Amino acid sequence: MFNNLTDKLNSALKILKGQGKITEINVAETLKEVRRALLEADVNFKTAKEFTINIKNKAIGQNVLTTVNPGQLMVKIVKDELTQLMGGNAEGINLSNSFTVILMSGLQGSGKTTFSGKLSKYLKVKKNKIPLLVACDVYRPAAVEQLKILGEQIGVDVYSDESEKNPVKIASDSISYAKKIGKNLVIIDTAGRLAVDDQMMNEIKNIHNAVNPQETLFVVDSMTGQDAVNTAKTFNDILNFDGVILTKLDGDTRGGAALSIKSIVDKPIKFIGTGEKMDAIDVFHPERMADRILGMGDIVSLVEKAQNVYDEKQARILSKKIAKSQFGLDDFLDQIKKIKQMGDIKDMVGMIPGASKAVGDAEIDNDSFKHIEALIYSMTPKERSNPKIIDNSRKKRISNGSGLEIQELNKLLKQFEQMSKMMKMMQSGGSNKLMQMMKGMK
């Protein structure tokens, strides 16, 4: 996420390294590079210009504290400005009414239907809502079927009327139907087009007037950059929507939409989509995203994801096993399953400070663990609990069973041994030894 922008911003901020004071001369060169980085990330020109002017006004003449060098001070100023640029604070969804209607809008291909499913699952699990998904896209082939399949996956009912071709009537009828069967949340998935047109805008406006939603959300593909921002402005002029949803942030995102959209339409980014799975949805936190853009990671979000799949009892059991050197490959396999439950692997790596830079453009996905799982599943229970007994004959059998080379098994066993030592050191507080070991590991 935003890797290229992160690299360019960090490169620009290095210009101040070693300076005793931030001056108009040395800050000008830095801001020139910052503005160039933003424009290359497809940030709106006016937004990029105002952003760098604000930084300049705050930076020039500031004396450096004894513990802070100019580069560090500038990073803080840039981070604070990035946070404000993206909205300042996280804004959740409006669920103040006992019965809530959410209208989803956006162009075709933005991920609107998929995100309608994600949002219904999120609000069902996190907010204890009883949702109904409504299929109002009567134009796109298989759009209704897609929503039904998603609803079945997440256990949410879907309302559709394939004999009715008027989406306004479908939306209106769904409200009375939802109340009749005891639902308290209606999420309406509307039709999109490949480009903005009068028919589309009139239709979405008529649906909006008919259902009077508490929340109108504009869904936008974050990979489309400035085009996304321009489309958002057109929709906002018609709908006066309440917030933005950025999808496909797990792709090759330059950052233009995330950094420009708030300043152009003055509406908050409320949620982001970070993968294809139905739980790949996060509340948008401007400060955390600013940290990630500057390569500082996002430990808070990572911990929150971990808390969703771990409980206190499991953590205590695991801690005792590590302390007694009883942590085996079965436990390791269980941890892999939990990591996969937390979401997209590369996205989580980006939450670890410095890790995103170390990984670079390397391809990391949830299939990265498949060969490890195959090797462990090819072992006997005794071998999993005590990997030290795996001799050459056992290695041959495990290799044949998994369909992988013995070298892959040797690599796994070595990594597992290193990881076990690291976990033991973390428990015993051997931070210096741990750091030395980590430096020696790839």
Helices and strands as residue ranges (DSSP letters): H 3-13, G 14-16, H 24-40, H 45-59, H 70-85, E 100-105, H 112-126, E 131-135, H 143-154, E 157-159, H 167-180, E 185-189, H 198-211, E 215-221, G 222-224, H 226-239, E 243-247, H 256-265, E 269-273, E 281-283, H 286-293, H 299-309, H 312-323, H 329-341, H 345-349, H 355-359, G 366-369, H 370-377, H 381-385, G 387-389, H 392-402, H 406-428, H 431-440
